[in-house]
Amino acid sequence: MSGRGRLALCAYAATLMAAGAMIPLVDPWVWLLQAAVLLALVAGAGALARRVPLARPLTVAAQAVLALLMLTLVFTREQAVIGLLPGPDAFARFGELLSTGSQDVGRYAIPAPATDGIKLMLIGGVLLIGLSVDALAVTYRSAAPAGLPLLALYSVAAGLSGGGSGWWWFLPAASGYLLLLLAEGRDRLSQWGRVFGGAPPRGAAGFEPGGGAARAPLRTGRRIGAAALGVALAAHAAFPALGSGLLGEDGGGSGTGTGGGTINAVNPVVTLQDSLNQPESREWLKYKTNADATGDMYLRIMALDQFDGGAWKFSVRKVTDIPERLPQPEGLGSGVGTTEIRTNISAAGAYKQGWLPMPYPATNVAVDGNWRFDPARRTIVGDRGQTTGGLQYSVTSLQVKPTAEQLAGAPKAPASVLEEYTKVPDALPADVPATALRVTKGAANDYERAVKLQDWFAVDGGFTYDTQVESGGGAQAISRFLKNKEGFCIHFSFSMAAMARTLGIPARVAVGFTPGSPATGGAMSVSNQDAHAWPELYFEGVGWTRFEPTPTRGNAPDYTRASTPSGGPSSPAEPEASASVAVPVAPSQSSDCSPQERRLGECGAQAPEDVSVAGGGGPSLPTVLLWIAVGAGVLLVPLLPMLWRLRVRAVRLGSDGRTPEEAAARTLTTWLEIGDTAWDHGILPDESLSPRRAAARIVRLGRLEGEPADSVHRVAHAVEQILYAPRPLPGTGLAEDAGRIRAGLSARAGRGARLRALFLPRSAVRVVWASSERWSTLTDRGTAARRRITDRWLAQVRRQSQQRG
């Protein structure tokens, strides 16, 4: 491999090694494979342009154009001209993706999901850094400044991760830069010629580049680089003040759990009271289910799991892509009775929520759009502005039917659950835990305590349901509610969950809808008046379990009623078991819905229907590679004549031959190259002319003067020497003469003629001639082979006939 080729390969490797520091930032990291493929094409284009050779600025420009075309093909091919060339629409799409990508960077915690915007920023950034490194280190032969873009790439990764990249990512990034420096040093050293580094080893004739003692400077450089890298890592360990710098261990995403990013969104409780206090009932959802009863069909949106003493909030959690089947519900054991049901849900156009209402616990969700899964709270949250407006989706869920005995005998919750879900702030008023202890006095276990709390709020405590009461805030909010005993579902659920935590029972607050009311066609209708909040308490072996402390709202679960067997009565509305299967396709609109209201999405939800499972988040890697190959082919096919011509010229005008025979052959190929150059500029070849007359013709028709004209005659004289002289004298400087002739013809030609000579050279027809000649040779050989086989077969038939005769 040549020195420049080795340097280009090291520049490519250094860029990818530095880009590896971004792997922890985004999940999945398939984007790095896509960036590697695109960067390989850009680096290959640079190597090809340098081999031509093109001017240095033109080499960098060609690489930049190819990088833009590849990004257009991958990210904006639908808006591009013929799917490849970027136009105004493609650039507008680039702007949109960059805008949403910058928003996603601030919206997600680490590791963030690989959204289109984030992938464009990552892949585009890697291509930009890779192009800079290749231009500095290879095109302009200055590897040391190439460390600046590599440092910028690593610094961005370290900064976004809060220093969490760690030394294991710094190590390959720094090693890639050292590899680049050593490659440049080796290339420069190889150009010094014969180098003497002291007395040669015994038996060695001297010091030859690339062998023996020549490797001593390279070994020294490697040792210095390894020592510098070790000092950098040792300094990080020795100086604690550097802990939050580029090699810091702190940082990472906020929140807990594992997954692909977090979503910060608006708390849904903010709008719950407004929904309940609207004077008119507006239908937001319709659903059909094959459940035997809908009394427990609460449609849960999300869970609030952080308690600051006065309000409940949701914590920042990691989210992932929606799996084909959701994981087993947390804490649910095999001994608890469950029934799997199917529910088809349709949302009104006016209901635009960032969470997906669905029964709990869901096991499978089929929904179109940009949705993500929160494993900790088992919710589906919208991504990149996705809402439920006008959406239709299907949910498979479990009806969990624990018995009172199973809840009463539940073992202690795991330490991780207790630690997170029993936290209460120090500012919580003392009367809250005191009231919890008083109400649950005499209870033998957590289940009995939970039932006593529920019954005290719903029946025995003298509370009144009132949606006009201010929800309030601060550490005294629960204390005021316990004193005034007036409020709505937020007050009841918040207070019961807080009191349960003071008793050591893991608790959180769920937000969603009660089951709704019957509608036509066996469906259930859910309106803004059905918005609700309720506490969820954790029991090991059962999982998160619903309780209903709000009086006159919802249904108390059967397992909280000692006198009612598990299973309970059905609600007034009981759709047929096959309701979720036989779903009408046509939308149902109320008869009094005006066309204007229908356009604004104010007519309620359509009849629910099945939807297909959501597709993946973008094209697969084989698809991307196929499109890259197609794009490269589309780009290279028009350039094939030029590339072939440049390659032929480089071969013909190579180094002068070492032997007289090689020198003579080089003189003849140089003359052929001059004839083809003249042909490319419109001077047709005439093989009937002698070299001297052909040279005069080229000078006359090409209007050559001065050095270009002298060069033509000089090469023609060298050809005559080869053809006619008894002892030919080899010509010298013929390649330089050919270059002067090409420059002279180009200077005399117009712009159109120069462009045609470059991109559509007439002499490229020799490829067609050579292919035709080879095809003729192959067909002649095939014909001769068939004739020989036929003759042999006929001869054998004659012999057999004669033997029979």
Salt bridges, closest charged atoms under 4 A:
GLU96 OE1 - ARG93 NH1 3.34
ASP134 OD2 - ARG50 NH1 2.99
GLU184 OE2 - ARG188 NH2 3.01
ASP187 OD2 - ARG141 NH2 1.80
GLU208 OE2 - ARG194 NH1 3.20
ASP296 OD1 - ARG546 NH2 2.99
ASP305 OD2 - ARG317 NH2 2.89
ASP305 OD2 - ARG377 NH1 3.44
ASP308 OD2 - LYS313 NZ 3.45
ASP321 OD1 - ARG372 NH1 2.31
GLU340 OE2 - ARG325 NH2 3.08
ASP374 OD2 - ARG377 NE 2.68
ASP383 OD1 - ARG107 NH1 3.81
ASP383 OD2 - ARG384 NE 3.60
GLU420 OE2 - ARG317 NH2 2.16
ASP446 OD1 - ARG449 NH1 2.82
GLU536 OE2 - ARG300 NE 2.71
GLU536 OE1 - ARG508 NE 2.90
GLU548 OE1 - HIS532 NE2 2.85
ASP558 OD1 - ARG561 NH1 3.73
GLU602 OE1 - ARG282 NH2 2.11
ASP610 OD1 - ARG342 NH2 3.06
GLU673 OE2 - ARG645 NH2 2.86
GLU673 OE2 - ARG649 NE 3.13
GLU673 OE1 - ARG652 NH1 3.03
ASP676 OD2 - ARG652 NH1 2.81
ASP676 OD1 - ARG766 NH2 2.75
ASP680 OD2 - ARG645 NE 2.79
GLU705 OE1 - ARG748 NH2 3.32
GLU720 OE1 - ARG692 NH2 3.05
ASP737 OD1 - ARG714 NH2 2.88
ASP737 OD1 - ARG740 NH2 2.46
